[in-house]
Amino acid sequence: MTTAVDPHMRAVPSMPRGHRPSRTALTSHTPGPTPPTREQQLLDRMHGNPRVAYRLEHGALPHWMRVAEERRVQLERAPARSDVPEAGPVSAEGGRHRRPRARRVRWSGRRALSYVLAVAGGVLLGQVVAMSPW
């Protein structure tokens, strides 16, 4: 029994290596139904799930995203307020968006005395522990 072979298929092995068509080029010419996408396959598998039914009914986007988009569109359509000054060019020296300076630390007598007492107590305690018989 002989089978009919496409003449194009017989010509492929005789082509030089750099000129051979890719596999997808060979198979893309075959007509047929397109396979369902991954999302369609998953939706078919999850038929009867209430979350899937809600998504099919209301769409993929959550409600809060639609509300945010509507607000953004309303703000774009709204006229500019006249009492708010328009932003002008900012000077190279910094303008009003300058970084605040670091707060200067003030040393009080009590603070300095507490540090001195803590260090002296630590040294004294270290000497006592080093001399102890245990």
N, C-alpha and C positions, 0 to 999 in steps of 0.2 A: 504494500500500500504506500503510495507516495503522497506527501503533503505539499501544499503550495507554500513556497517561501518567498517572502518579499525580496525583490532583486536588490533593494537598498541594503537589506541585512547581509546579503552575500558580499556586497561591495565594501562594507566596513572593515573586515579583517585585512583586506588588501591595501587599505589606505596607510600612508606613512603615519608614525606616532603623533607628530605634532598637528596633523590635520584630521584626526578622528573626532567625530561629534561626541558630545557628552551623553550620558545615559538619559538625562532629562530631556535633551533635544530629541532623542529617539522615541521616548515614550510619550512626549507631549503631543504628538501628532495623532494619537489614538483617540477617537471620539468616545465619549461616555459621560455618564452623570458625574458631577463633581461630588466628592465625598463631603459629608457634613463637617463643619468646623468642630473644634474641640468643645467650644462653648455649647453648641447645639447638642453634641453627644452627652455632655454632662447634664444639660437641662432635660433631655429625654430620660436619662437614668434617674433623675431626682423628681420625676413626676409624682405629684401628690404631697410634696413637702410644702408646708404653709409659707415658709420664707421664699421659696422659689415662686410660688403662686403670687405672693405680694410683689415680688420684683417684676414678674411678667406683667402684672396689672399696673403698677405705678412707675416702672422704669428702673434703671440701674442707679440713678443718683438719689441720695437721701434728700429728704424734704428740706433740711437746713441749708443744703448747698444751693437749692433753687431759690430759697429766700435770700441768701447772701448775694446771689447773682442779681436778683430783682432790686435789692437795695443799692448795689453798685451802679446799676443802670439808672436808677432814680437820681443818685448823686451826680452822675455825669450829665443828666438832663437839666438838673436844677441850675438856675442862674447863680453866678458868683456873688457873694455877699459884698456889699460896698463898705461895710464897717471894718472888714479885715484887710489890713494892708497887704499889698502884693509883695511877694518875695523878690527882692532885688539882688544884684550881684554881691557876693560876700568878698570883703577885702582880704588881701593876703595876710594881714596881721592877725586875723582870727575873727573879728567881728563879734557878734553876740553869742556865737557858739564856741567860745573859748573854753578850754579845759580848766576847771577850777584848781586853784593852787592847793597843795597839801597843807593841812592844818598844822601849825607849829606846836610842838609839845612843850608845855611849860613844866619845869621842875620845881616842885614845892619842897619845903624843908622836910615835911612829913614823909613824902615819897622817897626822897634820898635816904632819910634815916631808916625807913623800913627796909630798903635794899641792903644797907650796911649791916643792920641787925640780922637779916636773913643769912648773909654770907658769913658773918662772924659766928652765928649759931651753928651753921653747917660745919665750919672748920672745927669748932670746939667739940661738936658731937662726933666728928670723925676721929679726933684725937682720943676721946674717951673710949670709943669702940675699939680703937687700935690697941689701947693699953689694957683693956678688960681681959680677965683670965678665961672667959668662955669663948 
